[in-house]
Amino acid sequence: MAPSLKTVLVVDDAPENLAFIKACLSGAGYAVFTAKSGEECLTLLTRLTPRVILLDVQMPGLDGFETCRRIRNRTDLASVPIAFLTARSGSWDVQECMVAGGNDFLSKPVSSQKLLDRVGYWATHRPQD
């Protein structure tokens, strides 16, 4: 199934983060799907192809790095942009996000405007663009 330009998958174990991001993106017309863990994300991706994935790093079980690597191992999801959204903001963290296969890095807390700008960009661009 081809991804809709307005479909976003948000993966974060903190309910307050999911609520904020979902309210922000839904208000801008995005269809937002959520997962509370890396495992739940991977299961959801068996039946959903989002246009953009927002992925937290620190989660119980599979962390964001390993979740990203597993997503990148699936050829059907290779061109889906993954933006890490995390409280970790050291240079090592940014580098590790990119090495794992991420396309973008947003530090928490993120403003509504920055979130909308980055999701809007990735909803209309593929990583190779």
N, CA, C and O of each residue as an XYZ file, in Angstrom:
516
protein
N       0.845     -1.175      0.000
C       0.000      0.000      0.000
C       0.890      1.238      0.000
O       1.783      1.358      0.839
N       0.656      2.150     -0.926
C       1.430      3.393     -0.998
C       1.056      4.296      0.168
O      -0.116      4.401      0.532
N       2.051      4.942      0.748
C       1.761      5.802      1.896
C       1.070      7.085      1.469
O       1.392      7.670      0.435
N       0.123      7.508      2.276
C      -0.524      8.800      2.066
C       0.442      9.876      2.510
O       1.198      9.677      3.460
N       0.429     11.018      1.833
C       1.293     12.133      2.227
C       0.986     12.609      3.636
O       1.792     13.315      4.242
N      -0.154     12.237      4.156
C      -0.583     12.727      5.460
C      -0.591     11.652      6.543
O      -1.249     11.829      7.568
N       0.119     10.546      6.346
C       0.139      9.473      7.339
C       1.468      9.477      8.091
O       2.535      9.381      7.486
N       1.390      9.588      9.408
C       2.585      9.637     10.253
C       2.462      8.589     11.356
O       1.407      8.434     11.970
N       3.564      7.872     11.596
C       3.638      6.938     12.710
C       4.553      7.548     13.766
O       5.697      7.897     13.475
N       4.050      7.676     14.989
C       4.811      8.241     16.100
C       5.074      7.125     17.106
O       4.149      6.445     17.552
N       6.356      6.944     17.460
C       6.744      5.879     18.379
C       7.413      6.509     19.596
O       8.493      7.089     19.485
N       6.769      6.394     20.758
C       7.290      6.984     21.991
C       6.612      6.273     23.150
O       5.415      5.992     23.093
N       7.368      5.982     24.199
C       6.794      5.274     25.337
C       6.121      6.206     26.341
O       5.480      5.729     27.278
N       6.250      7.525     26.169
C       5.650      8.490     27.100
C       4.294      8.957     26.578
O       4.231      9.601     25.531
N       3.205      8.644     27.289
C       1.872      9.021     26.834
C       1.722     10.529     26.596
O       1.030     10.939     25.664
N       2.367     11.357     27.432
C       2.239     12.803     27.255
C       2.899     13.270     25.954
O       2.413     14.209     25.324
N       3.987     12.636     25.546
C       4.629     12.976     24.272
C       3.739     12.563     23.101
O       3.559     13.320     22.147
N       3.187     11.354     23.187
C       2.279     10.898     22.130
C       1.076     11.824     22.001
O       0.661     12.155     20.891
N       0.518     12.241     23.126
C      -0.663     13.118     23.099
C      -0.331     14.466     22.460
O      -1.094     14.965     21.633
N       0.810     15.059     22.840
C       1.208     16.352     22.283
C       1.421     16.260     20.774
O       0.906     17.078     20.012
N       2.185     15.257     20.356
C       2.506     15.122     18.931
C       1.246     14.810     18.123
O       1.037     15.363     17.043
N       0.414     13.924     18.656
C      -0.815     13.565     17.939
C      -1.732     14.773     17.806
O      -2.305     14.986     16.737
N      -1.886     15.565     18.857
C      -2.741     16.756     18.790
C      -2.192     17.760     17.777
O      -2.944     18.330     16.986
N      -0.911     17.967     17.806
C      -0.264     18.920     16.897
C      -0.446     18.493     15.436
O      -0.877     19.287     14.599
N      -0.116     17.243     15.143
C      -0.187     16.770     13.758
C      -1.619     16.561     13.282
O      -1.941     16.871     12.135
N      -2.477     16.042     14.147
C      -3.888     15.852     13.764
C      -4.534     17.187     13.434
O      -5.314     17.297     12.489
N      -4.200     18.202     14.228
C      -4.734     19.544     13.980
C      -4.314     20.109     12.639
O      -4.982     20.989     12.098
N      -3.207     19.610     12.095
C      -2.723     20.050     10.785
C      -3.185     19.122      9.661
O      -2.754     19.262      8.517
N      -4.060     18.177      9.992
C      -4.638     17.309      8.967
C      -3.937     15.987      8.732
O      -4.263     15.276      7.782
N      -2.985     15.648      9.575
C      -2.294     14.367      9.428
C      -3.085     13.247     10.089
O      -3.733     13.448     11.117
N      -3.023     12.064      9.482
C      -3.548     10.847     10.116
C      -2.396     10.294     10.936
O      -1.370      9.897     10.385
N      -2.562     10.268     12.255
C      -1.473      9.899     13.156
C      -1.751      8.538     13.786
O      -2.801      8.313     14.387
N      -0.791      7.646     13.635
C      -0.829      6.341     14.274
C       0.258      6.344     15.332
O       1.311      6.950     15.137
N       0.016      5.677     16.449
C       0.991      5.691     17.531
C       1.367      4.286     17.963
O       0.584      3.342     17.851
N       2.590      4.180     18.460
C       3.086      2.941     19.050
C       3.868      3.332     20.290
O       4.548      4.358     20.310
N       3.767      2.504     21.330
C       4.429      2.807     22.603
C       5.750      2.073     22.788
O       6.390      2.201     23.832
N       6.163      1.307     21.784
C       7.417      0.557     21.882
C       7.920      0.235     20.482
O       7.194      0.334     19.493
N       9.194     -0.154     20.435
C       9.753     -0.577     19.163
C       9.052     -1.808     18.620
O       8.802     -1.913     17.419
N       8.738     -2.734     19.506
C       8.039     -3.949     19.093
C       6.663     -3.630     18.504
O       6.283     -4.170     17.465
N       5.921     -2.745     19.179
C       4.594     -2.362     18.682
C       4.712     -1.656     17.336
O       3.876     -1.855     16.454
N       5.733     -0.842     17.175
C       5.985     -0.161     15.904
C       6.176     -1.169     14.781
O       5.549     -1.057     13.728
N       7.037     -2.151     15.003
C       7.326     -3.139     13.962
C       6.091     -3.948     13.606
O       5.883     -4.278     12.439
N       5.274     -4.270     14.594
C       4.024     -4.986     14.325
C       3.085     -4.125     13.495
O       2.485     -4.608     12.535
N       2.954     -2.864     13.856
C       2.081     -1.943     13.115
C       2.546     -1.782     11.672
O       1.724     -1.642     10.765
N       3.847     -1.800     11.458
C       4.390     -1.627     10.105
C       4.153     -2.829      9.200
O       4.463     -2.769      8.010
N       3.612     -3.917      9.737
C       3.248     -5.041      8.873
C       1.949     -4.764      8.129
O       1.638     -5.435      7.145
N       1.185     -3.769      8.601
C      -0.091     -3.448      7.940
C      -0.251     -1.964      7.621
O      -1.311     -1.546      7.153
N       0.772     -1.173      7.864
C       0.710      0.271      7.635
C       2.017      0.723      7.007
O       3.094      0.316      7.442
N       1.923      1.564      5.984
C       3.112      2.185      5.403
C       2.957      3.688      5.554
O       2.311      4.334      4.728
N       3.545      4.248      6.604
C       3.411      5.688      6.824
C       4.292      6.479      5.865
O       5.227      5.938      5.273
N       3.990      7.738      5.721
C       4.820      8.626      4.915
C       6.045      9.080      5.714
O       7.107      9.324      5.142
N       5.891      9.193      7.039
C       6.960      9.635      7.929
C       6.860      8.842      9.234
O       5.762      8.534      9.697
N       8.016      8.513      9.822
C       8.054      7.890     11.139
C       8.811      8.819     12.079
O       9.932      9.232     11.783
N       8.192      9.147     13.219
C       8.858      9.886     14.292
C       9.187      8.865     15.361
O       8.299      8.159     15.839
N      10.465      8.776     15.747
C      10.926      7.672     16.582
C      11.738      8.177     17.774
O      12.745      8.868     17.611
N      11.287      7.824     18.956
C      12.024      8.143     20.176
C      13.221      7.197     20.270
O      13.203      6.113     19.688
N      14.261      7.606     21.003
C      15.430      6.751     21.190
C      15.276      5.872     22.420
O      15.435      4.655     22.336
N      14.969      6.475     23.558
C      14.940      5.747     24.819
C      13.563      5.149     25.073
O      12.615      5.844     25.438
N      13.485      3.833     24.865
C      12.246      3.098     25.110
C      12.614      1.759     25.720
O      13.698      1.238     25.457
N      11.723      1.191     26.534
C      12.000     -0.142     27.071
C      11.950     -1.178     25.943
O      11.267     -0.983     24.937
N      12.671     -2.261     26.123
C      12.718     -3.281     25.070
C      13.616     -2.790     23.949
O      14.753     -2.385     24.189
N      13.113     -2.825     22.737
C      13.879     -2.325     21.596
C      13.994     -0.806     21.686
O      12.983     -0.107     21.734
N      15.212     -0.302     21.707
C      15.356      1.150     21.704
C      15.152      1.679     20.280
O      14.978      0.903     19.340
N      15.176      2.974     20.139
C      14.941      3.579     18.826
C      15.990      3.220     17.796
O      15.670      3.063     16.618
N      17.258      3.086     18.223
C      18.323      2.732     17.291
C      18.063      1.367     16.658
O      18.131      1.217     15.439
N      17.760      0.359     17.512
C      17.520     -0.986     16.998
C      16.226     -1.041     16.189
O      16.155     -1.738     15.177
N      15.213     -0.314     16.627
C      13.961     -0.269     15.865
C      14.220      0.291     14.475
O      13.726     -0.246     13.484
N      14.990      1.367     14.400
C      15.324      1.973     13.112
C      16.086      1.000     12.228
O      15.772      0.863     11.046
N      17.077      0.325     12.782
C      17.840     -0.647     11.993
C      16.930     -1.741     11.429
O      17.088     -2.153     10.279
N      15.990     -2.204     12.231
C      15.073     -3.256     11.757
C      14.138     -2.732     10.668
O      13.815     -3.452      9.723
N      13.710     -1.493     10.801
C      12.878     -0.892      9.750
C      13.689     -0.795      8.458
O      13.189     -1.118      7.381
N      14.925     -0.354      8.569
C      15.785     -0.189      7.387
C      16.123     -1.517      6.722
O      16.484     -1.538      5.545
N      16.015     -2.622      7.446
C      16.254     -3.936      6.847
C      15.094     -4.407      5.980
O      15.211     -5.416      5.285
N      13.985     -3.693      6.014
C      12.815     -4.051      5.194
C      12.832     -3.214      3.921
O      12.736     -1.989      3.980
N      12.953     -3.867      2.779
C      13.043     -3.142      1.514
C      11.788     -2.322      1.223
O      11.871     -1.282      0.569
N      10.629     -2.775      1.699
C       9.388     -2.041      1.442
C       9.317     -0.730      2.228
O       8.483      0.125      1.927
N      10.180     -0.563      3.228
C      10.167      0.660      4.041
C      11.442      1.488      3.878
O      11.636      2.475      4.588
N      12.300      1.094      2.956
C      13.608      1.743      2.803
C      13.521      3.234      2.525
O      14.402      3.987      2.941
N      12.483      3.677      1.833
C      12.392      5.099      1.480
C      11.515      5.916      2.431
O      11.286      7.103      2.197
N      11.024      5.287      3.499
C      10.210      6.030      4.470
C      11.149      6.835      5.368
O      12.006      6.256      6.035
N      11.001      8.166      5.394
C      11.861      8.982      6.252
C      11.611      8.688      7.733
O      10.469      8.548      8.169
N      12.696      8.600      8.487
C      12.620      8.402      9.933
C      13.288      9.591     10.596
O      14.468      9.864     10.378
N      12.511     10.295     11.412
C      13.039     11.425     12.176
C      13.070     11.011     13.642
O      12.037     10.697     14.234
N      14.260     11.017     14.214
C      14.380     10.740     15.635
C      13.931     11.968     16.416
O      14.297     13.096     16.086
N      13.146     11.739     17.438
C      12.644     12.801     18.313
C      13.001     12.372     19.732
O      12.371     11.476     20.294
N      14.010     13.012     20.306
C      14.549     12.509     21.564
C      15.087     13.609     22.461
O      15.447     14.693     22.001
N      15.133     13.308     23.745
C      15.713     14.231     24.724
C      17.234     14.171     24.689
O      17.907     15.063     25.205
N      17.764     13.137     24.092
C      19.222     13.014     23.974
C      19.689     13.930     22.850
O      19.143     13.888     21.748
N      20.688     14.749     23.119
C      21.082     15.720     22.089
C      22.587     15.909     21.956
O      23.038     16.893     21.368
N      23.363     14.982     22.494
C      24.810     15.064     22.337
C      25.214     14.730     20.912
O      24.434     14.130     20.172
N      26.417     15.109     20.521
C      26.874     14.837     19.155
C      26.923     13.338     18.882
O      26.660     12.909     17.758
N      27.261     12.522     19.908
C      27.261     11.076     19.726
C      25.852     10.586     19.401
O      25.670      9.717     18.548
N      24.853     11.151     20.090
C      23.459     10.734     19.870
C      23.013     11.037     18.444
O      22.391     10.199     17.791
N      23.331     12.230     17.965
C      22.962     12.609     16.599
C      23.632     11.662     15.611
O      22.989     11.161     14.688
N      24.917     11.420     15.806
C      25.654     10.525     14.913
C      25.064      9.119     14.943
O      24.893      8.501     13.893
N      24.753      8.610     16.126
C      24.193      7.265     16.245
C      22.832      7.163     15.554
O      22.522      6.135     14.952
N      22.031      8.200     15.633
C      20.732      8.212     14.945
C      20.924      8.080     13.440
O      20.198      7.336     12.780
N      21.893      8.793     12.903
C      22.139      8.745     11.462
C      22.742      7.388     11.057
O      22.375      6.834     10.021
N      23.655      6.859     11.866
C      24.259      5.556     11.584
C      23.192      4.456     11.600
O      23.259      3.513     10.812
N      22.218      4.578     12.490
C      21.145      3.585     12.587
C      20.204      3.634     11.385
O      19.446      2.692     11.155
N      20.247      4.733     10.613
C      19.403      4.844      9.430
C      18.417      5.986      9.469
O      17.559      6.090      8.593
N      18.520      6.851     10.472
C      17.619      7.994     10.556
C      17.941      9.056      9.526
O      19.064      9.137      9.028
N      16.952      9.865      9.213
C      17.112     10.945      8.242
C      17.123     12.324      8.878
O      17.564     13.293      8.260
N      16.641     12.414     10.110
C      16.520     13.716     10.754
C      16.606     13.511     12.258
O      16.447     12.395     12.754
N      16.857     14.589     12.974
C      17.023     14.540     14.420
C      16.375     15.779     15.020
O      16.751     16.904     14.690
N      15.401     15.574     15.899
C      14.732     16.676     16.588
C      14.911     16.477     18.082
O      14.686     15.384     18.600
N      15.317     17.536     18.777
C      15.508     17.461     20.222
C      14.221     17.802     20.950
O      13.512     18.740     20.583
N      13.926     17.023     21.995
C      12.796     17.324     22.874
C      13.262     18.318     23.921
O      14.421     18.263     24.332
N      12.427     19.203     24.357
C      11.080     19.424     23.832
C      11.144     20.136     22.484
O      12.000     20.991     22.255
N      10.237     19.771     21.612
C      10.184     20.370     20.273
C       8.957     21.274     20.201
O       7.906     20.965     20.763
N       9.109     22.384     19.509
C       7.962     23.289     19.352
C       7.004     22.723     18.309
O       7.402     21.954     17.433
N       5.756     23.109     18.417
C       4.750     22.673     17.440
C       5.168     23.068     16.034
O       5.033     22.282     15.096
N       5.678     24.292     15.888
C       6.042     24.785     14.560
C       7.190     23.989     13.953
O       7.149     23.637     12.775
N       8.205     23.707     14.749
C       9.335     22.929     14.224
C       8.883     21.523     13.856
O       9.289     20.989     12.824
N       8.049     20.923     14.690
C       7.522     19.598     14.408
C       6.758     19.594     13.086
O       6.974     18.727     12.239
N       5.874     20.556     12.916
C       5.101     20.651     11.673
C       5.995     20.912     10.468
O       5.771     20.351      9.395
N       6.999     21.756     10.635
C       7.919     22.043      9.533
C       8.665     20.795      9.084
O       8.745     20.515      7.888
N       9.216     20.039     10.044
C      10.008     18.863      9.688
C       9.142     17.737      9.138
O       9.528     17.077      8.172
N       7.980     17.509      9.739
C       7.081     16.474      9.217
C       6.590     16.880      7.835
O       6.506     16.041      6.938
N       6.266     18.148      7.653
C       5.839     18.631      6.339
C       6.903     18.427      5.280
O       6.602     18.036      4.153
N       8.145     18.693      5.642
C       9.243     18.478      4.699
C       9.332     17.005      4.313
O       9.341     16.670      3.129
N       9.398     16.132      5.309
C       9.573     14.711      5.015
C       8.341     14.077      4.377
O       8.454     13.058      3.695
N       7.175     14.663      4.588
C       5.964     14.132      3.941
C       5.997     14.371      2.431
O       5.301     13.688      1.679
N       6.793     15.329      1.990
C       6.831     15.649      0.563
C       8.175     15.341     -0.091
O       8.329     15.542     -1.296
N       9.142     14.860      0.673
C      10.462     14.515      0.148
C      10.837     13.096      0.556
O      10.504     12.652      1.655
N      11.498     12.417     -0.290
C      12.041     11.101      0.032
C      13.499     11.323      0.445
O      14.100     12.313      0.029
N      14.077     10.441      1.242
C      15.461     10.618      1.690
C      16.466     10.845      0.565
O      17.447     11.562      0.761
N      16.248     10.255     -0.606
C      17.188     10.439     -1.696
C      16.964     11.750     -2.439
O      17.757     12.088     -3.318
N      15.897     12.510     -2.113
C      15.617     13.781     -2.800
C      16.672     14.822     -2.477
O      16.598     15.949     -2.966
